[in-house]
Amino acid sequence: MKGSSPGTTLYVEGRSFVHALNPLTKLAWVLLAGALAYGAPVSGTEARWLVCAALLALDGCLLLSAGAAYRAWGIVWRIMLPLALFMLPIHGLLYPGNRSVVWAWHGIAVHREGLFFALTVLLQVAVLLSASLLFVLCTHPADMVTAVTRAGGAPKLAYLVGSPLLMLPAMRARAATVQAAQRARGLDSEGGIFKRAKGLFPLVKPFLLGAIMDIEQRAAALEVRGFNSRSPRTAWREVSDSTAQRWARRAMLAACLGVAVYWIVVKSGLGA
Protein backbone atom coordinates (compact mmCIF):
# COMPACT_ATOMS: atom_id res chain seq x y z
CA MET A 1 0.00 0.00 0.00
CA LYS A 2 1.36 3.39 -0.97
CA GLY A 3 1.74 6.25 1.42
CA SER A 4 4.26 8.37 3.08
CA SER A 5 6.37 6.71 5.68
CA PRO A 6 5.35 7.88 9.09
CA GLY A 7 6.90 10.91 10.60
CA THR A 8 10.50 11.36 9.67
CA THR A 9 10.96 11.39 5.87
CA LEU A 10 9.41 12.79 2.72
CA TYR A 11 9.69 9.34 1.15
CA VAL A 12 6.48 7.97 -0.38
CA GLU A 13 6.37 4.20 -0.25
CA GLY A 14 5.65 2.28 -3.40
CA ARG A 15 6.71 -0.48 -5.76
CA SER A 16 6.78 1.50 -8.98
CA PHE A 17 9.42 1.54 -11.70
CA VAL A 18 10.79 4.80 -10.27
CA HIS A 19 11.10 3.37 -6.76
CA ALA A 20 13.01 0.37 -8.13
CA LEU A 21 15.64 2.51 -9.84
CA ASN A 22 19.03 2.89 -8.21
CA PRO A 23 19.22 6.19 -6.27
CA LEU A 24 22.29 7.24 -8.26
CA THR A 25 20.31 6.85 -11.48
CA LYS A 26 17.63 9.19 -10.16
CA LEU A 27 20.29 11.63 -8.97
CA ALA A 28 21.87 11.60 -12.44
CA TRP A 29 18.46 12.43 -13.90
CA VAL A 30 18.18 15.45 -11.58
CA LEU A 31 21.53 16.71 -12.89
CA LEU A 32 20.53 16.10 -16.51
CA ALA A 33 17.12 17.77 -16.11
CA GLY A 34 18.76 20.84 -14.59
CA ALA A 35 21.42 20.94 -17.31
CA LEU A 36 18.83 20.72 -20.09
CA ALA A 37 16.48 23.24 -18.48
CA TYR A 38 19.18 25.87 -18.09
CA GLY A 39 21.62 25.01 -20.86
CA ALA A 40 19.90 23.05 -23.66
CA PRO A 41 21.54 24.10 -26.95
CA VAL A 42 18.44 25.70 -28.42
CA SER A 43 17.83 29.21 -29.72
CA GLY A 44 14.83 31.31 -28.86
CA THR A 45 12.63 31.65 -25.82
CA GLU A 46 9.84 29.50 -27.24
CA ALA A 47 12.26 26.62 -27.93
CA ARG A 48 13.51 26.73 -24.34
CA TRP A 49 9.91 26.74 -23.12
CA LEU A 50 9.26 23.59 -25.17
CA VAL A 51 12.29 21.87 -23.62
CA CYS A 52 11.15 22.81 -20.11
CA ALA A 53 7.55 21.77 -20.86
CA ALA A 54 8.74 18.37 -22.12
CA LEU A 55 10.88 17.83 -19.01
CA LEU A 56 7.99 18.88 -16.74
CA ALA A 57 5.62 16.50 -18.54
CA LEU A 58 8.09 13.63 -18.16
CA ASP A 59 8.64 14.36 -14.46
CA GLY A 60 4.87 14.61 -13.95
CA CYS A 61 4.25 11.25 -15.63
CA LEU A 62 6.96 9.59 -13.53
CA LEU A 63 5.60 11.12 -10.30
CA LEU A 64 2.10 10.00 -11.26
CA SER A 65 3.25 6.44 -11.95
CA ALA A 66 5.06 6.40 -8.59
CA GLY A 67 1.99 7.56 -6.66
CA ALA A 68 3.79 10.71 -5.50
CA ALA A 69 2.14 13.30 -7.77
CA TYR A 70 -0.28 14.62 -5.11
CA ARG A 71 2.49 15.05 -2.55
CA ALA A 72 4.76 16.70 -5.11
CA TRP A 73 2.04 19.09 -6.30
CA GLY A 74 1.43 20.25 -2.73
CA ILE A 75 5.10 21.21 -2.44
CA VAL A 76 5.47 22.67 -5.93
CA TRP A 77 2.63 25.17 -5.79
CA ARG A 78 3.63 26.39 -2.33
CA ILE A 79 7.07 27.26 -3.71
CA MET A 80 6.21 28.38 -7.24
CA LEU A 81 3.19 30.58 -6.48
CA PRO A 82 5.07 33.08 -4.26
CA LEU A 83 7.94 33.11 -6.76
CA ALA A 84 5.54 33.86 -9.62
CA LEU A 85 3.75 36.59 -7.68
CA PHE A 86 7.12 38.22 -6.96
CA MET A 87 8.97 37.70 -10.26
CA LEU A 88 6.29 38.48 -12.85
CA PRO A 89 5.55 42.07 -11.74
CA ILE A 90 9.18 42.85 -10.88
CA HIS A 91 10.57 41.74 -14.24
CA GLY A 92 7.54 42.95 -16.15
CA LEU A 93 8.23 46.43 -14.83
CA LEU A 94 11.99 46.61 -14.26
CA TYR A 95 13.73 44.09 -16.53
CA PRO A 96 16.67 45.91 -18.25
CA GLY A 97 15.76 44.58 -21.69
CA ASN A 98 12.14 45.79 -21.62
CA ARG A 99 10.98 47.28 -24.90
CA SER A 100 7.46 46.16 -25.86
CA VAL A 101 4.62 47.39 -23.66
CA VAL A 102 1.74 44.91 -23.20
CA TRP A 103 -0.19 46.87 -20.57
CA ALA A 104 0.04 50.40 -19.23
CA TRP A 105 -1.84 52.37 -16.60
CA HIS A 106 -1.04 55.89 -15.35
CA GLY A 107 2.61 55.67 -16.34
CA ILE A 108 3.09 52.11 -15.07
CA ALA A 109 4.00 49.81 -17.99
CA VAL A 110 4.34 46.04 -18.05
CA HIS A 111 6.63 44.78 -20.79
CA ARG A 112 6.66 41.60 -22.86
CA GLU A 113 10.41 40.97 -22.53
CA GLY A 114 10.33 41.03 -18.73
CA LEU A 115 7.34 38.70 -18.56
CA PHE A 116 8.99 36.26 -20.96
CA PHE A 117 12.20 36.31 -18.92
CA ALA A 118 10.29 35.68 -15.68
CA LEU A 119 8.30 32.83 -17.23
CA THR A 120 11.49 31.23 -18.51
CA VAL A 121 13.12 31.36 -15.09
CA LEU A 122 9.96 29.99 -13.43
CA LEU A 123 9.83 27.10 -15.88
CA GLN A 124 13.49 26.30 -15.27
CA VAL A 125 13.00 26.35 -11.50
CA ALA A 126 9.89 24.16 -11.85
CA VAL A 127 11.84 21.59 -13.88
CA LEU A 128 14.64 21.41 -11.33
CA LEU A 129 12.15 21.29 -8.46
CA SER A 130 10.03 18.52 -10.00
CA ALA A 131 13.11 16.41 -10.82
CA SER A 132 14.41 16.92 -7.28
CA LEU A 133 11.06 15.90 -5.81
CA LEU A 134 11.04 12.81 -8.01
CA PHE A 135 14.34 11.88 -6.38
CA VAL A 136 13.41 12.82 -2.82
CA LEU A 137 9.89 11.35 -2.75
CA CYS A 138 10.86 8.07 -4.43
CA THR A 139 14.21 7.41 -2.73
CA HIS A 140 14.52 6.13 0.82
CA PRO A 141 17.43 7.84 2.63
CA ALA A 142 18.88 4.47 3.67
CA ASP A 143 18.92 3.37 0.03
CA MET A 144 20.80 6.54 -0.93
CA VAL A 145 23.43 5.95 1.76
CA THR A 146 23.83 2.31 0.70
CA ALA A 147 24.12 3.24 -2.99
CA VAL A 148 26.82 5.84 -2.36
CA THR A 149 28.77 3.43 -0.14
CA ARG A 150 28.60 0.59 -2.65
CA ALA A 151 29.69 2.94 -5.42
CA GLY A 152 32.93 3.46 -3.50
CA GLY A 153 32.04 6.67 -1.70
CA ALA A 154 33.37 7.31 1.79
CA PRO A 155 30.90 6.71 4.67
CA LYS A 156 31.12 10.39 5.58
CA LEU A 157 30.13 11.35 2.03
CA ALA A 158 27.25 8.86 2.12
CA TYR A 159 25.99 10.30 5.39
CA LEU A 160 26.40 13.87 4.08
CA VAL A 161 24.22 13.01 1.06
CA GLY A 162 21.60 10.98 2.92
CA SER A 163 21.19 12.91 6.16
CA PRO A 164 19.32 15.93 4.72
CA LEU A 165 16.58 13.58 3.49
CA LEU A 166 16.03 12.58 7.11
CA MET A 167 16.82 15.78 8.97
CA LEU A 168 14.59 18.27 7.15
CA PRO A 169 11.27 16.46 7.83
CA ALA A 170 12.42 15.76 11.39
CA MET A 171 13.17 19.46 11.92
CA ARG A 172 9.75 20.36 10.54
CA ALA A 173 8.12 17.95 12.98
CA ARG A 174 10.20 19.39 15.82
CA ALA A 175 9.13 22.94 14.91
CA ALA A 176 5.47 21.89 15.00
CA THR A 177 6.00 20.24 18.40
CA VAL A 178 7.70 23.35 19.83
CA GLN A 179 4.95 25.59 18.49
CA ALA A 180 2.22 23.39 20.01
CA ALA A 181 4.03 23.30 23.36
CA GLN A 182 4.47 27.08 23.47
CA ARG A 183 0.83 27.64 22.56
CA ALA A 184 -0.16 25.32 25.42
CA ARG A 185 1.82 27.64 27.70
CA GLY A 186 -0.18 30.65 26.50
CA LEU A 187 2.00 31.97 23.67
CA ASP A 188 -0.09 33.85 21.10
CA SER A 189 1.60 33.32 17.71
CA GLU A 190 -1.40 34.25 15.58
CA GLY A 191 -2.43 37.66 14.30
CA GLY A 192 -0.58 40.37 12.45
CA ILE A 193 3.04 40.39 11.34
CA PHE A 194 4.27 42.28 14.43
CA LYS A 195 2.60 39.84 16.81
CA ARG A 196 4.09 36.94 14.90
CA ALA A 197 7.56 38.53 15.01
CA LYS A 198 7.21 39.06 18.77
CA GLY A 199 6.35 35.40 19.27
CA LEU A 200 9.23 34.17 17.09
CA PHE A 201 12.01 34.17 19.71
CA PRO A 202 10.21 31.85 22.19
CA LEU A 203 9.86 29.40 19.29
CA VAL A 204 13.38 29.68 17.88
CA LYS A 205 15.32 29.18 21.12
CA PRO A 206 13.90 25.74 22.09
CA PHE A 207 13.98 24.68 18.43
CA LEU A 208 17.71 25.43 18.12
CA LEU A 209 18.54 23.83 21.47
CA GLY A 210 16.61 20.71 20.49
CA ALA A 211 18.37 20.57 17.11
CA ILE A 212 21.79 20.79 18.81
CA MET A 213 20.85 18.00 21.20
CA ASP A 214 19.63 15.93 18.26
CA ILE A 215 22.98 16.39 16.50
CA GLU A 216 24.82 15.20 19.61
CA GLN A 217 22.59 12.14 19.84
CA ARG A 218 23.16 11.32 16.16
CA ALA A 219 26.93 11.68 16.58
CA ALA A 220 26.92 9.35 19.60
CA ALA A 221 24.77 6.82 17.77
CA LEU A 222 27.15 6.84 14.78
CA GLU A 223 30.17 6.33 17.02
CA VAL A 224 28.50 3.37 18.78
CA ARG A 225 27.84 1.81 15.35
CA GLY A 226 31.51 2.16 14.33
CA PHE A 227 30.98 4.94 11.82
CA ASN A 228 34.72 5.70 11.56
CA SER A 229 35.73 2.06 11.33
CA ARG A 230 37.79 1.09 8.26
CA SER A 231 36.60 -2.50 8.18
CA PRO A 232 34.34 -3.68 5.29
CA ARG A 233 30.69 -2.78 5.79
CA THR A 234 27.48 -4.64 5.12
CA ALA A 235 24.02 -3.19 4.53
CA TRP A 236 20.69 -4.68 5.52
CA ARG A 237 18.93 -2.90 2.65
CA GLU A 238 19.41 -4.24 -0.86
CA VAL A 239 19.67 -1.57 -3.55
CA SER A 240 19.01 -2.78 -7.08
CA ASP A 241 21.35 -1.91 -9.94
CA SER A 242 21.99 -3.23 -13.41
CA THR A 243 24.34 -2.82 -16.34
CA ALA A 244 21.67 -0.85 -18.20
CA GLN A 245 21.33 1.63 -15.32
CA ARG A 246 25.09 2.05 -15.06
CA TRP A 247 25.31 2.86 -18.76
CA ALA A 248 22.30 5.18 -18.45
CA ARG A 249 24.05 7.07 -15.65
CA ARG A 250 27.20 7.41 -17.74
CA ALA A 251 25.16 8.67 -20.68
CA MET A 252 23.33 11.25 -18.55
CA LEU A 253 26.56 12.50 -16.99
CA ALA A 254 28.16 12.66 -20.44
CA ALA A 255 25.18 14.71 -21.67
CA CYS A 256 25.60 17.10 -18.72
CA LEU A 257 29.29 17.44 -19.56
CA GLY A 258 28.40 18.06 -23.20
CA VAL A 259 26.01 20.85 -22.27
CA ALA A 260 28.68 22.43 -20.07
CA VAL A 261 31.31 22.22 -22.82
CA TYR A 262 28.86 23.67 -25.35
CA TRP A 263 28.22 26.74 -23.21
CA ILE A 264 31.93 27.17 -22.44
CA VAL A 265 32.60 27.22 -26.18
CA VAL A 266 29.69 29.57 -26.87
CA LYS A 267 30.46 32.00 -24.07
CA SER A 268 34.18 32.10 -24.79
CA GLY A 269 33.63 32.52 -28.51
CA LEU A 270 35.78 29.50 -29.40
CA GLY A 271 33.12 28.26 -31.79
CA ALA A 272 33.22 31.46 -33.85
ABEGO torsion letter per residue (X at the ends): XBEBBBGABABBBEABAAAABBAAAAAAAAAAAAAAAAABBBBEAAAAAAAAAAAAAAAAAAAAAAGAAAAAAAAAAAAAAAAAAAAAAAAAAABAABABBABBBGGBBBBAAAAAAAAAAAAAAAAAAAAAAAAAAABBAAAAAAAAAAAGBBAAAAAAAAAAAAAAAAAAAAAAAAAAAAAAAGBBABEBAAAAAAAAAAAAAAAAAAAAAAAAAAAAAAAAAGAABABBBBBABBBBBBAAAAAAAAAAAAAAAAAAAAAAAAAAGAAX
